[in-house]
């Protein structure tokens, strides 16, 4: 009896920042020369007092409202995947539990995953449900990376957006998560990092000093430091083989998959994976132009959009793959 994705809903902030607006604000960035690499025309950005938790609450309320009056009482566990917690402690999952007014008998945890976080969350939910611990899991993926980006860092500001997704997972008689694989290469964790703000390196006047990495890429140790080329090399060097491996161990070929939903990292990343895996571009979904990279929410947001376009429907076989911070990468095959 597999675990299935019963429903997905998402919420994006009201504020939209277009790439044209960024170009007008920063003419020296020459965004025309990088647009083909990012593929992002607009991204949603959280308001100053709006957090990942706030976005998650809206996504969850939308999900619960569509599932009926008793939906909240059916939740046995919350898995909240975020790197944008409201506080160092308590966990966002506990805060969400309170905001949704859920009963006490709910298992609630946070996971500090990023772009592979949706698949990580699927793996944990899958284990909890198949292990008999719970019946229904609310998987929440939400981040506000805009709050970690230096306003003069072209490499990150043009790429990332904010958003939240809520996914309902439950047991099914016949169809659901077929397989999940995950991997980690911690030696490259400095390729995407916020150096300061934790216990290892507290924030200070020294960590707030600007660092000019490349032309148009100014940051500090208090903000995201991303080695874009290093991340792309990691993606092209590690991710395709994992996709091939999970297909092979399930006795499937790429042609057997109806839709590939990769983490919406960037246009160049998606094009690289499509080319290396020799995929039909029509089978590789992208909503990157209007959302940007919304971190761990990117896969469920993309899945929901694909459902709305009729590209994922009952009977569809989908391969989801996330990759990024950690460095981590994870793939799942799902029978919808």
PyMOL commands that set and color helices and strands:
alter all, ss='L'
color gray80, all
select helices_A, chain A and resi 19-25+27-29+31-33+35-38+52-66+71-74+92-99+117-130+145-148+154-157+186-191+228-249+254-256+267-276+281-283+288-291+297-308
alter helices_A, ss='H'
color red, helices_A
select strands_A, chain A and resi 3-11+16-18+42-44+77-81+107-111+136-143+163-171+177-184+192-193+211-214+217-219+225-226+259-262+317-324+328-335
alter strands_A, ss='S'
color yellow, strands_A
deselect
rebuild
show_as cartoon
